[in-house]
């Protein structure tokens, strides 16, 4: 705004003589930009008002000043933009002000690192020279899972050795049979004479063919191992003792074979033992749906003696014939060859293979289909039965592990959600029922009577035993946990598994045992040399572990009262006598067993049934003398404190005392 009055006031001292009316009027004149604004026409005033906004450029996130940027030789303009976390257009615009920058196309190479340094300096950044990333590292992929490959092409298939699983009931000679096949003595090295692992090894037959054998346990506690053995095998050799016949685990193997659709070869063992009956075994197998050759079926049955080594040639020939008929072939190329250095994933575990060892412990450089192998290099041990797959690199293995862990957490959260919803529904139903009951009872009846109940429940007085299980392999730990799951005596003593894992006893296990006052069972693993205040029990036989655990449970149980019979007497005759004004009954008896003690308790037995119990004596006389004991074959007169008990001649009086005996658990896992 322009004000003429202010200008004239400044000039007033110079022109004080100027007092014309024109000048005075000029001092009141002022102007503003509003007077210069063009007035709208009538049509413009009627038109709708339109508000226009200018387009604003979006704020792009830029790298912070001073950020260190990784650069490498011959990087492109686009790679420089990604590494510096700046827009490609921003880098291209800066390059226009850098002399010698060259082409600004995204795929143009920046060969001079001085040019790159100048570009980054103009962006306020610093640089660090690094190696060029590999093509795998540049790919930004989401975590993913890996799955087994599809069927291989026909031209890649070659013959492979069959995988044969030896199964059967415990102590029917499975391991001894395998010893005879490979010329070793594993049965003698098995703790307690019972197979507690799945042993795998390769045998070269007389005809030059190779067969991979798996030995599975026979006890009921190892059913999970047998199930895995049936799922991994091509042929099952079912060992049945000729003197025992079909037993429980034999029936289980038949069921597993049907479910897995695996052919069976029956080895009837111990044919040289007295009392063996091969025909009875054949009949029992036929009763359970297994038709043998010669009885209308096609299942091969061979009589063998694993201890003497007889009949093994016929058995191996049957295995070779069955494998030939099945036409077993495998792919010898592609992933999962087992070359040292491969990266493997299995379940929630992964490994970078550091070494491969065969069944004899000898190092090998590669393995082919049908070969058993021991792999060294697992970060964590996989679970038994998990599928092992080879992946391209450690980066892919980490991606697979993240995906599987996230999937496992999601599945757990879904299961927890279902459990929470079920618990909430149960709580709501209980709450509604209580509310309805209170509504029907009325207001005054709903009021609490008596003292307020305690908000904290008392500690559970039930004794408990806490255990920590450490085993040499996952299968052993799994079998032990399966046995402990059969515990069914929690009302007398609680059995809590605080922790279980595969491997030697560690310091963390000792601290955990101290915290929970737990017993550590070290199953075929090493234990620390010096341990204080912790109970560690090394075991190598599963049924000895169970026996020791039962002793620990029994030691926690309180003693129980047990009746111990002291003597017995027959009531020969009843005598009614007057004692003052009181009429009492005296029992004329003869002691027939043990002793009768006046201070003990008695019970009245009639026709084998107890009529009255907890009776006491007021008097015990022999002839006319009051005595404390009566020996066998001595007559006496007994007077009961309770004269209301109806006693008849011919009844028996049993003298007994209450003694406390240690209580034993009723848990029986089958060992």
C-alpha positions in Angstrom: 0.0 0.0 0.0 1.3 3.4 -1.0 0.5 6.4 1.4 1.0 9.9 0.1 0.4 11.4 3.5 3.6 9.9 4.9 5.6 11.3 2.0 4.2 14.8 2.4 4.9 14.7 6.2 8.6 14.0 5.5 8.7 16.9 3.0 6.8 19.2 5.5 9.9 20.9 7.0 11.1 22.0 3.6 7.7 23.2 2.4 6.2 24.7 5.5 5.0 27.7 3.4 2.9 25.5 1.2 -0.6 25.7 2.6 -2.8 25.5 -0.4 -6.1 23.6 -0.2 -5.0 21.3 -2.9 -2.1 20.0 -0.9 -4.2 19.6 2.2 -6.6 17.4 0.2 -3.7 15.5 -1.2 -2.6 14.5 2.3 -5.8 12.5 2.8 -5.4 10.5 -0.5 -4.3 6.8 -0.2 -4.3 3.8 -2.5 -4.1 0.0 -2.2 -3.8 -3.0 -4.6 -7.5 -3.6 -4.2 -8.3 -0.5 -6.2 -6.3 -1.9 -9.1 -8.2 -5.3 -9.1 -10.5 -5.9 -12.1 -14.1 -6.3 -11.2 -16.0 -9.4 -12.2 -18.7 -9.2 -14.8 -22.3 -10.4 -14.0 -21.7 -13.7 -15.9 -18.5 -14.4 -14.0 -20.2 -13.8 -10.7 -22.9 -16.4 -11.6 -20.4 -19.0 -12.7 -19.5 -21.8 -10.1 -16.3 -21.2 -8.1 -13.4 -23.4 -9.1 -10.4 -23.9 -6.8 -7.2 -25.0 -8.5 -4.3 -26.5 -6.7 -0.8 -26.8 -8.1 0.7 -30.3 -8.3 3.3 -30.9 -5.5 6.1 -33.3 -6.1 6.1 -36.2 -3.7 8.8 -36.3 -1.2 11.0 -39.3 -1.9 13.0 -40.8 1.0 16.7 -39.9 0.5 19.7 -41.3 2.1 21.0 -39.5 5.2 23.9 -37.1 4.8 27.2 -38.8 5.5 25.9 -42.4 4.9 28.6 -44.8 3.7 27.7 -46.4 0.3 29.1 -49.7 -0.9 30.5 -49.4 -4.5 32.4 -51.8 -6.7 34.1 -51.9 -10.0 32.1 -51.4 -13.2 28.8 -50.9 -11.3 25.9 -49.5 -13.3 24.0 -46.2 -12.7 21.0 -48.2 -11.5 23.2 -50.2 -9.0 24.7 -47.0 -7.7 21.2 -45.6 -7.1 20.1 -48.9 -5.2 23.3 -49.0 -3.2 23.0 -45.3 -2.1 19.2 -45.7 -1.5 18.5 -42.7 -3.8 16.1 -42.3 -6.7 17.6 -43.1 -10.1 16.4 -39.7 -11.4 18.3 -38.0 -8.6 21.6 -39.8 -9.5 21.1 -39.0 -13.2 20.5 -35.3 -12.4 23.7 -35.1 -10.3 25.7 -36.8 -13.0 24.8 -33.9 -15.3 26.9 -31.6 -13.1 29.9 -34.0 -12.9 32.5 -33.6 -15.7 33.3 -36.8 -17.5 30.4 -38.8 -16.0 29.4 -40.1 -19.3 26.1 -41.7 -20.1 23.3 -41.5 -17.6 21.4 -44.5 -18.8 20.5 -47.0 -16.0 22.6 -49.8 -17.5 25.6 -47.6 -18.3 28.8 -48.7 -16.5 30.7 -46.3 -14.2 34.3 -47.4 -14.8 36.1 -44.5 -13.1 35.7 -44.7 -9.3 36.8 -41.0 -9.0 33.7 -40.1 -11.0 31.6 -42.3 -8.6 33.3 -40.6 -5.6 32.5 -37.1 -7.0 28.8 -38.1 -7.6 28.4 -39.3 -4.1 30.2 -36.2 -2.6 27.7 -34.0 -4.4 24.9 -36.1 -2.8 26.5 -35.7 0.6 27.6 -39.3 0.9 30.7 -41.3 1.5 31.9 -44.5 -0.3 33.4 -47.8 0.6 34.9 -50.2 -2.0 33.6 -53.8 -1.7 33.6 -56.9 -3.8 30.9 -57.1 -6.5 27.9 -59.1 -5.1 27.0 -62.4 -6.7 24.0 -62.8 -8.8 22.3 -64.8 -6.0 22.9 -62.0 -3.5 21.4 -59.4 -5.8 18.1 -61.3 -6.1 15.7 -60.3 -3.4 13.5 -63.3 -2.9 11.0 -64.1 -0.1 11.5 -67.0 2.2 10.4 -70.2 0.7 10.2 -73.9 1.4 11.8 -76.7 -0.6 10.0 -80.0 -1.5 11.2 -83.2 -3.1 11.6 -83.3 -6.8 9.2 -85.0 -9.1 9.8 -88.3 -10.8 13.2 -88.3 -12.6 13.5 -88.7 -16.4 13.7 -92.3 -17.6 17.2 -91.8 -19.1 18.7 -90.9 -15.7 17.5 -94.1 -13.9 19.9 -96.9 -13.1 19.6 -100.0 -11.0 20.2 -99.5 -7.3 20.6 -101.9 -4.4 17.4 -102.7 -2.5 16.8 -101.4 1.1 15.7 -104.4 3.2 14.4 -103.9 6.7 14.6 -106.9 9.2 11.7 -106.7 11.5 9.9 -109.0 14.0 9.2 -109.7 17.7 11.8 -109.1 20.4 14.4 -111.8 20.9 13.4 -113.7 17.7 16.9 -113.3 16.3 16.8 -110.3 14.0 20.2 -108.9 15.0 21.8 -112.3 15.1 20.6 -112.9 11.5 22.2 -109.6 10.4 25.4 -110.5 12.2 25.6 -113.7 10.2 24.9 -111.8 6.9 27.7 -109.3 7.4 30.1 -111.4 9.5 30.0 -109.1 12.6 28.8 -109.4 16.1 26.4 -106.5 16.8 24.1 -108.5 19.1 26.8 -108.9 21.7 27.5 -105.2 21.7 23.8 -104.2 22.1 23.2 -103.3 25.7 20.9 -105.8 27.5 20.6 -107.8 24.3 17.9 -105.6 22.9 18.3 -103.4 19.8 17.7 -99.8 20.7 18.6 -98.1 17.4 17.9 -98.6 13.7 21.2 -100.0 12.5 22.0 -99.6 8.7 24.7 -101.2 6.7 25.4 -102.6 3.2 26.2 -106.2 2.5 27.7 -107.6 -0.6 26.2 -110.9 -1.5 28.0 -113.9 -3.1 26.6 -113.0 -6.5 28.2 -109.5 -6.4 25.0 -107.6 -5.7 24.7 -105.1 -2.8 21.9 -105.0 -0.3 21.3 -102.3 2.3 19.9 -103.8 5.5 18.1 -102.0 8.3 17.7 -103.5 11.8 14.8 -102.3 13.9 14.0 -103.0 17.5 11.4 -105.5 18.5 10.1 -104.3 21.8 6.7 -102.6 22.1 8.4 -99.3 23.2 10.0 -98.9 19.8 6.9 -99.0 17.6 7.7 -95.5 16.1 11.1 -96.8 15.0 9.5 -99.8 13.3 7.0 -97.6 11.6 9.8 -95.5 10.1 11.7 -98.6 9.1 8.6 -99.9 7.2 8.2 -96.5 5.4 11.9 -96.4 4.3 12.2 -99.9 3.0 11.7 -101.7 -0.3 11.4 -105.2 1.2 10.6 -106.4 4.7 12.3 -109.6 6.0 9.9 -110.7 8.8 11.8 -112.9 11.3 9.6 -115.3 13.3 11.0 -117.7 15.8 10.0 -121.3 15.1 9.5 -122.1 18.8 7.5 -118.9 19.6 5.4 -118.4 16.5 3.4 -115.2 15.8 3.7 -112.6 18.6 2.5 -109.1 19.2 5.2 -107.3 17.3 4.9 -109.8 14.5 1.2 -108.8 14.1 2.3 -105.1 14.2 4.8 -105.7 11.4 2.2 -107.4 9.2 -0.1 -104.3 9.7 2.7 -101.9 8.9 3.6 -103.8 5.7 -0.1 -103.7 4.5 -0.3 -100.0 5.2 3.0 -99.2 3.4 2.3 -101.8 0.6 5.7 -103.4 1.1 6.4 -107.0 0.0 7.4 -109.5 2.8 9.9 -112.3 2.9 9.4 -114.5 6.0 12.6 -115.9 7.7 11.5 -118.7 10.1 14.4 -118.6 12.5 15.7 -121.1 15.1 14.7 -124.1 13.1 17.5 -126.1 14.8 16.1 -125.4 18.3 14.3 -128.2 20.1 10.5 -127.6 20.1 10.5 -125.6 16.8 7.5 -126.1 14.5 7.6 -124.5 11.1 4.2 -125.8 10.1 2.6 -124.1 13.2 4.3 -120.8 12.2 2.9 -121.1 8.6 -0.6 -121.8 10.0 -0.5 -118.8 12.3 0.8 -116.5 9.6 -2.1 -117.7 7.3 -4.6 -116.9 10.1 -3.3 -113.3 10.1 -3.8 -112.9 6.3 -0.3 -113.7 5.0 -0.5 -116.5 2.5 2.9 -118.3 1.9 4.1 -120.2 -1.1 2.9 -123.7 -1.1 -0.3 -122.6 0.7 -2.0 -120.8 -2.1 0.0 -117.5 -1.7 3.1 -115.9 -3.2 5.0 -114.8 -0.1 8.4 -116.5 0.2 9.2 -118.3 3.5 12.7 -119.6 4.3 13.7 -121.7 7.3 17.0 -120.4 8.7 19.2 -120.7 11.7 20.8 -117.3 12.4 23.1 -118.7 15.1 24.4 -121.6 12.9 24.3 -119.7 9.6 22.2 -122.3 7.8 19.7 -121.3 5.2 21.2 -117.8 4.6 22.0 -118.5 1.0 18.4 -119.3 0.3 17.3 -116.1 2.1 19.7 -113.8 0.2 18.7 -115.4 -3.1 15.0 -114.7 -2.2 15.9 -111.1 -1.5 17.8 -110.7 -4.7 15.0 -112.3 -6.7 12.4 -110.1 -5.1 14.5 -107.0 -5.8 14.9 -108.0 -9.5 11.2 -108.5 -9.9 10.5 -105.1 -8.4 12.9 -103.4 -10.8 14.4 -101.0 -8.3 16.1 -98.0 -10.0 17.3 -94.6 -8.8 18.7 -91.4 -10.2 22.4 -91.0 -9.9 22.6 -87.3 -11.0 21.1 -84.0 -9.8 20.7 -82.7 -6.2 21.1 -84.9 -3.1 24.1 -86.9 -4.4 25.8 -86.4 -1.0 29.0 -84.8 -2.2 31.0 -83.3 0.6 30.2 -79.6 0.9 26.6 -79.9 0.0 24.0 -77.9 2.0 21.1 -80.0 3.3 17.9 -79.2 5.1 15.7 -81.6 7.1 12.7 -80.4 9.1 13.9 -77.5 11.2 17.6 -78.4 10.9 20.2 -77.8 8.2 23.8 -78.8 7.6 26.7 -77.9 5.5 28.2 -81.4 5.0 31.7 -81.7 6.5 32.1 -85.4 6.1 30.4 -88.6 5.1 31.0 -92.0 6.7 29.7 -95.4 5.7 28.3 -98.0 8.1 31.9 -99.2 9.0 32.9 -95.6 10.0 35.1 -95.2 6.9 35.1 -91.7 5.2 33.6 -91.6 1.7 33.4 -88.7 -0.8 30.0 -89.4 -2.2 27.0 -91.7 -1.9 24.6 -93.2 -4.3 20.9 -94.3 -4.0 20.4 -97.1 -1.5 23.5 -96.4 0.6 23.4 -95.7 4.3 25.6 -92.8 5.4 26.5 -90.8 8.5 26.6 -87.1 7.9 28.8 -84.7 9.9 28.0 -81.0 9.9 24.5 -80.6 11.3 23.9 -77.3 13.1 21.1 -79.1 15.0 20.1 -82.7 14.8 17.0 -83.4 12.7 14.1 -85.5 13.9 14.1 -89.2 13.0 12.0 -89.7 9.9 12.4 -86.2 8.4 13.1 -86.0 4.7 16.6 -84.6 3.8 16.8 -82.3 0.8 19.8 -80.6 -0.8 19.6 -76.9 -1.6 21.8 -74.6 -3.6 23.5 -72.5 -0.9 23.5 -71.5 2.7 21.4 -68.5 1.9 18.7 -70.8 0.5 19.0 -73.0 3.6 18.5 -70.0 5.9 15.5 -68.9 3.8 14.0 -72.4 4.1 14.6 -72.5 7.9 12.9 -69.1 8.3 9.9 -70.2 6.2 9.5 -73.5 8.1 9.9 -71.8 11.5 7.3 -69.2 10.6 5.0 -72.0 9.4 5.6 -74.0 12.6 4.8 -70.8 14.7 1.7 -70.2 12.7 0.5 -73.8 13.1 1.2 -73.6 16.8 -0.7 -70.3 17.1 -3.6 -71.8 15.2 -3.6 -74.8 17.6 -3.4 -72.5 20.6 -6.2 -70.5 19.2 -8.5 -73.5 19.0 -7.5 -74.6 22.5 -8.2 -71.0 23.8 -11.6 -70.9 22.1 -12.6 -74.3 23.5 -11.5 -73.2 27.0 -13.4 -69.9 26.6 -16.6 -71.8 25.5 -16.3 -74.1 28.4 -15.9 -71.1 30.8 -18.9 -69.3 29.2 -21.1 -72.3 29.6 -20.1 -72.8 33.2 -20.6 -69.1 33.9 -24.1 -69.1 32.3 -25.1 -72.2 34.3 -23.9 -70.5 37.5 -25.8 -67.3 36.7 -28.9 -69.2 35.9 -28.6 -71.1 39.1 -28.2 -67.9 41.1 -31.1 -66.3 39.3 -33.4 -69.2 40.3 -32.1 -69.1 43.9 -33.0 -65.5 44.5 -31.1 -62.5 45.8 -30.7 -63.4 49.4 -29.7 -67.0 48.7 -27.0 -65.8 46.4 -25.2 -64.0 49.2 -22.0 -65.7 50.3 -22.2 -67.4 53.7 -19.3 -68.0 56.1 -15.7 -66.7 55.8 -14.2 -65.6 52.5 -12.4 -68.4 50.7 -8.7 -68.2 50.2 -7.7 -66.7 46.8 -4.5 -68.8 46.5 -5.0 -72.5 46.3 -2.8 -74.6 48.6 0.2 -76.4 47.1 -0.4 -79.8 45.6 0.6 -82.4 48.3 0.9 -85.1 45.7 4.6 -86.2 45.5 6.3 -85.8 42.2 9.4 -87.0 40.4 11.1 -84.6 37.8 13.4 -86.1 35.2 15.6 -84.9 32.4 16.3 -87.2 29.4 19.5 -87.0 27.4 20.0 -89.6 24.7 22.6 -90.5 22.0 20.2 -90.4 19.1 16.7 -89.0 18.5 15.2 -92.5 18.2 16.4 -93.4 21.7 14.9 -90.3 23.2 11.7 -90.8 21.3 11.4 -94.4 22.5 12.0 -93.3 26.1 9.4 -90.6 25.9 6.9 -93.1 24.4 7.5 -95.3 27.5 7.1 -92.4 29.9 3.8 -91.5 28.1 2.3 -94.8 29.4 2.6 -93.6 33.0 -0.8 -93.8 34.5 -0.3 -93.4 38.3 -0.4 -89.7 38.6 -2.9 -89.7 41.4 -0.3 -91.2 43.7 2.9 -89.6 42.3 3.3 -87.2 39.4 6.0 -87.8 36.8 7.2 -84.6 35.0 9.6 -84.6 32.1 11.4 -81.2 32.6 13.6 -81.4 29.5 14.8 -83.9 26.8 17.3 -83.6 24.1 20.0 -85.4 22.1 23.6 -85.1 23.1 25.9 -85.2 26.1 24.9 -83.8 29.5 25.8 -80.1 29.5 26.1 -77.4 32.1 22.7 -76.0 31.3 21.2 -79.5 32.0 22.9 -79.4 35.4 21.5 -76.0 36.2 18.0 -77.0 35.1 18.2 -80.2 37.3 19.2 -78.1 40.3 16.3 -75.7 39.7 13.7 -78.4 39.4 15.4 -81.0 41.7 15.3 -83.4 38.7 17.1 -86.6 38.0 19.2 -86.7 34.8 19.1 -90.0 32.9 22.0 -90.0 30.5 21.2 -92.7 27.9 24.5 -93.8 26.3 26.0 -90.3 26.5 28.9 -88.7 28.3 28.4 -87.0 31.7 30.6 -84.4 33.4 33.4 -85.6 35.7 32.6 -83.6 38.8 29.0 -82.9 39.6 27.5 -81.7 42.9 24.0 -81.6 44.2 22.6 -83.2 41.0 21.5 -86.8 40.5 22.9 -88.2 37.2 22.2 -91.8 36.3 24.0 -93.2 33.2 22.0 -96.0 31.6 22.3 -97.8 28.3 19.3 -100.2 28.5 15.8 -98.8 28.4 14.2 -101.3 30.7 16.9 -100.6 33.4 16.0 -96.9 33.1 12.4 -97.8 33.7 13.3 -100.0 36.7 15.3 -97.2 38.3 12.6 -94.7 37.7 10.0 -97.0 39.3 12.3 -97.2 42.4 12.5 -93.4 42.5 8.7 -93.2 42.3 8.3 -95.8 45.0 10.6 -93.8 47.3 8.3 -90.8 47.0 5.1 -92.8 47.9 4.1 -92.7 51.6 3.9 -96.1 53.4 0.5 -97.8 53.6 -1.2 -99.6 56.5 -1.4 -103.4 56.0 -3.1 -106.0 58.1 -0.7 -108.7 59.3 -2.4 -111.8 60.7 -1.1 -112.8 64.2 -3.3 -115.8 64.9 -6.7 -117.4 64.5 -9.2 -119.1 66.9 -12.4 -121.1 66.5 -15.4 -120.2 68.7 -16.5 -123.4 70.2 -19.2 -122.3 72.6 -20.9 -119.2 74.1 -21.3 -118.6 77.8 -23.6 -116.0 79.3 -22.6 -114.8 82.8 -23.7 -112.1 85.2 -21.2 -109.6 86.3 -23.1 -107.6 88.9 -26.2 -106.4 87.2 -24.5 -106.7 83.8 -25.0 -109.7 81.6 -22.0 -110.5 79.4 -21.1 -113.1 76.9 -17.9 -115.1 77.1 -16.5 -116.9 74.0 -15.1 -120.3 74.6 -12.3 -120.6 71.9 -9.4 -122.7 70.9 -6.3 -121.0 69.1 -5.8 -122.9 65.8 -3.0 -120.8 64.3 -0.3 -118.5 65.6 -0.9 -116.5 68.7 -3.8 -114.6 70.2 -2.7 -111.3 71.8 -5.0 -109.3 74.0 -3.7 -105.9 72.8 -4.2 -106.7 69.2 -7.3 -106.2 67.1 -9.7 -108.9 66.0 -12.3 -109.5 63.3 -15.2 -111.9 63.3 -15.3 -114.2 60.2 -18.4 -116.3 59.4 -18.4 -118.7 56.3 -15.4 -116.9 54.9 -16.9 -113.4 55.1 -16.0 -110.7 57.6 -18.9 -109.9 59.9 -17.3 -107.4 62.2 -13.8 -105.7 62.1 -11.7 -103.6 64.5 -12.9 -105.6 67.6 -11.0 -105.3 70.9 -10.9 -107.6 74.0 -12.0 -106.6 77.5 -10.7 -109.9 78.9 -8.6 -112.9 77.9 -8.5 -115.8 80.4 -6.9 -119.2 80.5 -8.7 -121.3 83.0 -9.2 -118.7 85.7 -6.1 -116.6 85.1 -6.1 -113.3 83.1 -3.4 -113.6 80.4 -2.0 -111.5 77.6 -1.3 -114.2 75.0 -2.7 -117.6 74.0 -0.6 -120.1 72.1 -1.7 -122.5 69.4 -3.9 -125.5 70.5 -4.7 -123.8 73.8 -8.3 -123.1 74.9 -9.3 -119.8 76.4 -12.2 -117.5 77.2 -12.5 -114.2 75.4 -14.8 -111.3 76.2 -15.3 -108.6 73.6 -15.6 -104.9 74.5 -18.5 -104.5 72.2 -21.3 -106.8 73.5 -23.7 -105.9 70.8 -21.8 -108.0 68.2 -23.8 -111.1 67.3 -21.5 -114.1 67.7 -22.4 -117.7 66.8 -20.7 -121.0 67.6 -18.5 -122.0 64.6 -17.4 -118.5 63.8 -13.7 -117.6 63.7 -11.8 -114.8 65.4 -8.8 -113.5 63.5 -6.2 -111.7 65.5 -4.2 -109.1 63.5 -2.1 -106.0 63.8 -1.5 -103.0 61.5 2.0 -102.5 60.1 3.2 -100.0 57.6 4.8 -101.2 54.4 6.4 -99.3 51.5 4.0 -98.5 48.7 4.8 -99.5 45.1 3.5 -97.8 42.0 1.0 -99.7 39.8 2.7 -98.4 36.6 3.6 -101.2 34.3 5.1 -100.2 30.9 5.5 -103.7 29.8 9.2 -104.4 30.7 
